[in-house]
Amino acid sequence: MKKLAFLIQQIGREGSPERQIADLKMSKIIAPACKAEGYDLKRADDFDEPAILEPITSALSRSSLVIADLGSSPWNQNVLVESGFRLATGRPIVFTADEEPQPHQLPVHLQNKRILKLRRGNDYHEDIRSLRERIQIQEKDTSSWSSDYPVIEFFIDLDNRTRSRFTQVNEAAANLYGLESAEELLTTSIPRADTRLRSYMHAAHSRSFKQNQDALMGQALRFDGERSPLMATVPAWINEKHPFEEFQDQIYWPVLLQHKYAKEEGGILLRVAFLNLTSWNCQNPDSRDPSTILHLPDIFRSRQFDQDVFLSYNNTDYETAQYLQNIFSSAGISVWFDRDSLNTTRNLRPELLRKVRRSQMLVALLGTDGFGETQEAAELNPMLSDILGEKKPFFLLVSHALHSDDKQEKWKNRLPLAWRELIRDKPFALLPRHDELREQANKPNGPFMRQLVRVILQSSRNSNAEHEIHC
């Protein structure tokens, strides 16, 4: 599969002298030079729409190389403008002209650029050789830009997937895909490259990774205004089959940085970076069962816990607790939710305490009736002291009815005396009104959920951190 090169030219009308000159330069010099360097050359008249109409997603942006043929003075304004668009991308562009332009004749952004004068004699070999050298220099100069993260940019043709191609990649991305150079990845078809990447994953995880990526592509094409932020939940978990040792047993999260739908071209342009999350993992990937399908929240979970959160509440606050459970679950946080509530002495039986200990974090909801009958239970204070003494993360959620217009934080007086000292430095959140909470529970990516989930995750990773959020 060849890389795409795009030619900017003043081509004029069909049969005009300008078209004849443009066609001659393209067929005798520019196309042969591009072909020799591994490029498939296209010009504006090869597309249904002029490139300038969609400069961000058009061939000006997604082509691996652009040849800007300035022609001769007076310089064509469309060619100059399109050259400016390409320069703004920071990607390879080679300038040719029929005569040596005087610096003052060109726009400021072109005055310091090297421009190859085409001789167009009887023998075109010298022009072809010189143009190939310029292409090689541009490729080398542009590839000197580096990133610690594997980054790919690719165009998906929705009408014909075989025309889909990578438009920009770095060396780190090529290595992640098991290839030696960016050049190899650029000339590899997207389906073949994706199959190659998934071959370095265990079978079950590979299937789940593909399904998640396909679902993200479907979400990217939604235009109903209700689309949630696009986020992969299944990372690329690379196994020991990868040819490069530094990529083996690593977890990479593909993050969609930008995407743009190009209606005129019937496709979508996407830019993705792969972030290495291996150091965030609760346990090394090679200690997990290879049949495991690793989802993003799972990397924070150790096998010593059965669930992330144990949610404790008064039975009078059951509906609020249910909303919270929905919010946590939609964010991938597993919750042990006692349908009968933790508010009677009978529920302090040993097996229930074991459920608390088998949860990574204890979350308690404080309502207008406090924590209920457990406040008076003699068994509770030793239990709470024991659990918090084990450094288990604890998070307090305060009902809106307790803190509205409460400048002095009098709601803290609702806590039993024995509790106040135990959870004095623990993080807490002030909940919104009941109707707002109900609405947020139905919005998987609402602002309240994002804030609450973020601070819950922070608290679970650092039980001594002090947090307060107003949702």
N, C-alpha and C positions, 0 to 999 in steps of 0.2 A: 504494500500500500504506500503510495507516494504522498509526500507533504504537499500542501497547497500553497502556491505562489499567486499573488494577485498583481496585475499590471494596471497602473494608472497611466492613461494616455489621453491626448486629444485625438479622438478617432473621427470626428466629423460625420457627415452624412454618408450613406452608402453610395459608392461611386465617386465621391469627391476626392480632390487631390490630397486632402488631409488624411482621409481613410486609406488611400493607396500607400502613403508614406508610413502611416502607423502600422498597417498590415505587413509591409516589407520589413520594418525593424523587428516586429514581433516574430515573424516566421523565420527570418534569416539569422537573427542575433539573439534576441531575448529568450525565445522558446528553447532553442538548442542549448543555451547556457544553463537555463533552469533544469532542463531534462538531465543534463550531464551531472548536475548537483543533486538529483533525486527529487525534483519538484514537478508537480503538475500545474502548468500555467493557465490561469483564467483571466479574462478581461471583463469589463462591465457589460459588454454586449453578450456575454455568455449567461447572464442572469436576467430574470424577468423584470427586476427593478433596479434602478440606478443605485450604486453603493452608497451615495451620499445621503439617501433617504433614511437609512438606518446605520449611521456610522459606528455605533457601539457594537451591534451584533452582526454587521455585514462583513464581507470579505476583508474590508479594511482592518477589522479588529481580529477576526478569527483565523486569518491566513498566517502561516508560519513565516512567510516572507512577502514583502511588497517591493515591486520595482516601480519607481516613479520616473517615467520618461517625460522630462520637462519640455522637450521639443526645442523650439527656438523662439526668440523674442519677436513680437510681444508675447510674453508668457501667458499661457491659458490659466484663467483664474480658478476654474474648477479643479484643475490639476494641483494648483498651489494649495487650495483649501483642503482637498483630500489628503495631500501630503502632510498638512498640519495635523489632521485627525490621526494619521498613522504615527507621527512623531510623538503625539501625546500618549500613546500606548507603551512607548519605550521598547518596542519590538523591532526586529530587523527591517530596515528599509534601505534600498540602494537607489541612488539618483543617477540618471543618465540625461544627456542633452545633445543636441545637434551642434551646439557652439559653446564656447567658453562664456558663461554669463558673467557680467560685471557685478561685483557684490552689491552695489547700490541699486541694481535692477531688481533684486529679489527681496522678499519679505525678511524681516530680521531673523526668524526662526530657521531660515535656509542659508544665511550668509556665511556661516562657518562650516557648512557641510561639504564633504568631498563629492564632486560631481564628475562622473565619467563621460568624457566626450566621445561619442560614437563616430568613427571615421567613415563607415559605410563605403569602403572602396570595393574593388572587384573581388577582393578576398576578405571574407567576413571572419576568418579564423582569429585574427588578432583581436577584434572586438569581442568575440566569444570568450577568448582566453582572459582578457582584461575584466570582463563582466563576471566570469567565474571567480576570479581572484577577489573582486569586491564582495561577492556573495559570501565567500569563505571568511573574509575579514569581519563582515557584519555578524555572521553566525557566532564567531568566536568572541567578539566584543559583547554581544548581547548575552551569551551564555555565561559570561563572567559574573553576572548577578547570581547570588546564591541565597539559599534559605535553609535553616535547620529543619524545616518541616517539608515533607513531600507535598508538592502542590501540582495540581493538574487543572487544565482548562480544556473543555471539550464541547463540541457542537453535536447535538442529537438531531438528525433529520427525521422528522416525524412521518414523512411520506415514504421515505426509503432509508431504513436503518443502515443499509450497507454503505450509504454515503456519509454516515456519522464518522467523526474523526477527532483526534486530539489536536488542539490548536496551540497549546503551550504547556510544557512540562519542565520540571527541573531534574537534576541528576538524582536527588534524594527520592523523587517519585519513581524514576526508572528503576532504582535499586529496590524500592519496596515491591515493585512488580516483578522482581527477579531478573532485571535486565542490567547490562553494564552501563548504558549511556542513554541520555535523553533522546538522542537521535533514533535509537532502536524503538523506544516507546512511541515516538511521534509517527513512526512508519508502521506501527502495529494497529490493527483494527481494534475498535473499542470492545466488541464482543470477545475477541481473542484475548485481549489484555485482561478483561474481567474474569474470564475463565482461568487464566493463568494465576491471577491473584487468589481466587477462591481455591485453587488447587493446593495452596499452602495452608488451608484451614481443614479442620476435621469435618467429615462429611455432614453431620447434622448441623454444625454451626455454619458451614458453607451455604447450605440450603436456606437457613434462616437469614443469613446476611443478604443473600440475593433477594429474598422476599421483601425484606425491609427496604432495600435500595429501590426495588420496583415500586413499592408503595410510595416512597418519597417522590419518585418521578411522577406518579399519578397526582400526588398532592400539588406538585409544582405547576401542574397544568390546570388547576382549579382557578376560576375567575369569579366566584360567587361572593367574594368579600368576607367569607367566613373561614378562610384557611388559617390554620394555626402555624406558628413558626416551624419551618422545616428543620427537623432534627433527627438524625439517625439514632436508633436505640440499640442496634446490634453493631458492635465494633468489629473491626477486622482483627481477629485473634489468630496470629500467625504461628504455625507450628514448626517442628524441627525439620520439615521437608524444604524449607526455604534455602536457596543456595548460598545466601550470605548469613554468616553466623550472627552478626549484630541485629538481624531482624527476627531471629528464631525466638519463640516464646515471648513475643511482644504483642501488646494490645494497641491498636491504632483506631482512633475515632475519626471517621470521615465527616468533616464539618463543611456544610455548604455555605461558602462565603457570599457568593453572589449568583444570581441567575436572571436571565432576561429572555422573554419569549419574543422571537422575531417572526411576526405574522407573515411578512412579505416572503420570507425564505422558508416558511413552514418548519421551523425548528426552534430549539431552545439552547442557549449558551449557558454553561455552568462553570463555576470556579470552585474547586474543592481543595481543602487542606486536610492532611492527616495528622492528628495530634497523638503523640505517644502517651498513653495513659497507664503504662505498665507500673510506674512507681506509685500510682494511686490505688493499686490493687490491694485488697486486704490480705490476699495470699498469692503467692507466685502462681502464674498461670499453669506451670508444669505440675503443680500439686493438685490441680482440679481434674476431675474425671473428664477425659477427652470427649465423652458423649454429651457433656454439658453444652447447652446453648447459652453463651454468655451475653446477657443484656446489660445495657449501660449501668443501671442501678446496682447490678450484681457485683460489679467490681469493688463496691464499697462494703460488701457483705462477707463476713467470715462464716465458716460452717459451724462455729460454736453457737450461733443463734438460730432460732426457728423463724423469727420474724424481726422486722426493723423496729416496730413501735408497739408498745403495750399502751392502749388508750384507756385511762381510768376516768370515770365520771359519775355524777349523781343521777339517779334514775329520772329526776325531774328535768334533767338536761339531755334526755335521750335523743331528741330530734337534732339538737346542735351537735352532739357527738356523732350522729349518723352523717351529717353534712361533712364534718371533719374527716371521718373515715373515707368518704367518697373522694375528697380532695387528695388525701394521702395516696389512696389506691390509684387514682388517675395519674399520679406522678411516679408510679412504680415503686412506692414505699409500701411494703407489706405491713399489715396492721392486725394485731390480735384485739378483737372488738368483742367484749363481753356483753352479750345481748341482755343479760339480766342486771348488769352494772355491778361495780365494786362498791356497794354501799350498805351491805349488811354483814354482820359478823359471820354468818354462815359462809360467805364468799371468801373469807380469809383462810380457808382450809389449805393445807400444805400444797396440794396439786396446783392451786391457783397461784400461790407464791412461786412455784417452779415456773409457771408460765411467764411471770414477770421477769424472773432471772434468765429465762431463755429468750427474752426480747433484748435487742440491742439498746433500746432506749425506753424510758418511762415518761409518758405524756399524761398530765392530769388536767382536767377541765374544772375550773372553779366557777360555780354559778351562784345565784342569789341565795340558795340554800346551802352554800358551802360545798363540802365534799360528801355531805350526807351523814348517815349514822356512823360511818367509819371514824368520824372525828372523835367520837366518844369511846371507840373501841380500844380497850387497853392493849390489844394485840398489835394495833396498827403502828404505834410509834416505834417500838423495837424493830418491827419489820422494815419501816421506812429508813430508820437509822442504819440497819444492816445493809439494805440495798444501796443507799447512797454512800455508805462506807466502802462499798466495793467499787466506787468511782463510776457507777453506772450513770450515763447522761440522763438528766432530768429536765423536762421542759414544762412550764406552766402556761396554760391558756386561760385568760380571764374574760368572762362574759361581758358583753357591752353594757348590760344592765348594771354592772357593778362599777364600771369606770367612766361612764359618760358624765361629763362636767365634774369630774373628780380630780381636782388639781393637786390635792394632798395625798393622793394614792391611798385613800381610806379603805379601799377594797382589801388592802393587806390585813386589816383588822379582822376580816372574815376567816383568815387562816388560823388554825389552832395554834396556841402558844408554842407547843412542841415542834410544830412544823416551821415556824417563822425562822428559827435559827438554822434549821437543816437546809432550807432552800433559799436562804437570804441572798446568796450570790449566784443563784441559778437563773438562767435566761427565762424570759416570759414574753408573751405576746398579748396585746389587747385586741380582742375580736371585734369585728364590725357588727352593725345591727343585724338582727335575726334575718330580715328580708334580704339584706345585702349578702349575708353568708349563704343563704339558700341559692341566690343567683350565682355566686361564685362557685358553689359546688357543682353547678351545671355547666361551668366554663372550664374545661380542663387546663387551659393556659391563661386564666385570668390573672390580674395583677396580685390579688391577695394570695392565690395559690403559689405564685412564683416567689413572693416574699417569704411566705410561711415555710415552704419546702426548703428554700435556701438556708434559712436560719436553723431549721431542724437538722439539715445535713451538717451545717457548721457545728451545731451543738453535739451531734453524735460523734464527730471527729475530735472535738475538744470539749470535754465535759466541764472544764474549769473556765471556759470563755464566758464573758459577761455580755449578754445581748439584750436589747429591748427593741421591739419593732412595733409600730402603730399601723395596723392594717385597715 
